[in-house]
């Protein structure tokens, strides 16, 4: 399959390498000049479970994409949420009516952005439990195992979605076709929509947050807002199960001692966050559906306030 | 007039000294042993607009109050909000059916506590614009001018309230009898209920907070919750005027560069805050009146979370 990875950060690089190893024709697209330069010079270098792997993959900046680039069968979207729109605006020349897009971004509401550039019939959505770390320009660290769940959002996309599952299977990505991937996306958004914003605003790690007497009420109220909005999209979250799932992350012997990615982005690295695509998306959708989401609204605004105060870029 | 000051911190000491200078018989009650010891040894020492003043006032701990203490005409409540209940429980022996109490605490809901110990007819409420600083045990700094507004909460208390105004007038406290002091209390609570919690959670001063693009929405939403609850108590806040009043505090040439008292209590000194008597009180009252106050609920819980994380006492 001819595949382009739109957003070749840590996770995009993992998929690029594994799909390349699986015999596919992979092109990377990324906007970071040093990353492009390093990959063009040395290839994409990975510490792949302790073994060095070098993949010589073509890489372009979004601006370099024009009608002369070869068309691809599938574009896998793995940008930062706030860069998705600009990326797809720039790579429009490579999108034909035959091009499918698989969106693997965390968060909510990305279909609304993609539908501006891609017919709904050609959009697949998914969720990945793989991990990946970017070590520097052209270098990633890929440890452990994971899986990918994916689904077409329009019934007509199912045939292609199953082809993608097949291709991912051969690449060792442990894919599964889901008949309800949007449930999994909302469930994962609940985890990010509680721990990310709250640990960032309270300046604590996941275990410290979980130990607070107020954590239960804050988390349950936020989940209830996600559930009320999800219901308007015909997704019926099991709130008690989601809460239990979140409580499991508090374990200091698991990921409890970690600081969520938003904390690392904002508090450590003074980068803008993805809050508008998690709690902010629930808030926007809530306004559209006339569902009150005050905790999401307040948390979104507090995180934006913190971004300003820290001069995040 | 025979007056006891229940809570002889900075503001209680100011009132004690000024009322003593005004010819009244003043007794202090406070729970800080070092403060009691210093005042018993050296008197209460004030830097009073640059001049040293020493007032030899009797001081007791709440536990020392018994039936042998002389009865007083007026008890002025000036404890920390969270200490009010314990204070009045301890000093019950000095409260007769003739004893009036004037509550000058910031925040909301203190009448509910006082009514456990004092008949409603004997409760006065007020608000002060005087300032005062505690410099150490037995030492306060009293600069500038201020005023006090006060009112009986039951019609039958008006006669005594006017006597108190007279006594305060002679002591230079610039009192005024108000026919709507509860409006002023709610208006002041809006200032504390926005700047205190938000600057504490966002870790910024008042001017920095005011400069944030999100400040307008956060402040207006919180004011709207205060207003909705106040309305249930027949107090009709002018939300636009309150917002303008808060915006004026952002001025760096005014108090903008200050950190609110809650910030100083919690972030600097790791002390428990009065959030339960500001946003927390609006939240509790909202539950009682069936009025949604989610921003107050979330802010209260975030501040309690921060208290836990900082080991506040």
Interface residues (C-beta under 8 A of the other chain):
Chain A: X198 X201 X202 X203 X204 X208 X209 X211 X212 X213 X214 X215 X217 X218 X221 X292 X294 X295 X297 X298 X299 X301 X302 X304 X305 X306 X308 X309
Chain B: X198 X201 X202 X203 X204 X208 X209 X211 X212 X213 X214 X215 X217 X218 X221 X292 X294 X295 X297 X298 X299 X301 X302 X304 X305 X306 X308 X309
